[in-house]
Amino acid sequence: MISRLPLRECILAGAVLVLLVLVSTRFAGFVAPANLANVFNDTAPLIILALGQMVVILTRCIDLSVAANLALTGMAVAMLNVALPGLPIPLIIAIAIVLGALMGAVNGLLVWKLEIPPIVVTLGTMTIFRGIIFLISDGKWVNAHEMSSAFTGFPRAAILGLPVLSWVAILTVVVFGIMMARTPLGRSIFAVGGNPHAAVYTGINVGRTQFYAFVLSGALAGLTGYLWVARYAVAYVDIAGGFELEVVAACVIGGISIAGGIGSVGGAVLGALFLGVVKNALPVVNISPFWQLAISGSAILIAVAFNAQSGRAKGRIILKSAQEPS
């Protein structure tokens, strides 16, 4: 059983543990269960977004509009809550997911039907989404006192000692783990990223699969938009500015190949956790903001170099029966 554990995930998990041990030598309280729960809760939005980005990257695309999608959805549901404070939270969450999925669908359709490079499409929609936020809000903020207590209280409500935000991240990990390992869509995503030409011969529609990947990423960005705005109890134009780069970095550190077809849910989660621990630990041990950026950037460069070396090995095998002797 141990030999079946992915080497990349084991190394990354070991790196996270070593980092925790090193930080605990300077500040023992960092590894206290309550603080680790807070670190996980802080990292939960990154975990959710990294899973959506993982699916997109596996299909040889990239989604740079996730943070703008998050911000637009968050602003939209915040304004909706101000206008209709009695609207049930499950309905607000459903609206956020659908709104995010629609923005993801726009990306997917442009990539699928017009065959525009994903990086160009998502750079364009990233700017458009930010512009729409300014138009609908007139550049104004939605502050805590304007939101209902139910709206801001949902992500912070504790269940078995963990906030709902953390449980949403855990549930998303479980759902994506099952989807990628047990469903035709998950196998199609790996097939399209691994070899799109071969995927066509097996009856997989490459463009449609990439479209579904963008829709999934958008839906998770929409969900995170509500959770983010409700948790911090504020919505504004530049919310989560630049966060898309952190999401891509989590995937790269987690071993998701930019060339597509190689990666895992566990890798994306561990990549996000690694960045989450670094982000929370460096200020605790009095590392200057400059060195925090330098250390984070160095971790990304090391991960890219490690991925380049790993890419020389054979890709993931998704049809084991094809290798079995007849």
Salt bridges, closest charged atoms under 4 A:
ASP42 OD1 - ARG231 NH2 2.55
GLU246 OE2 - LYS279 NZ 3.72
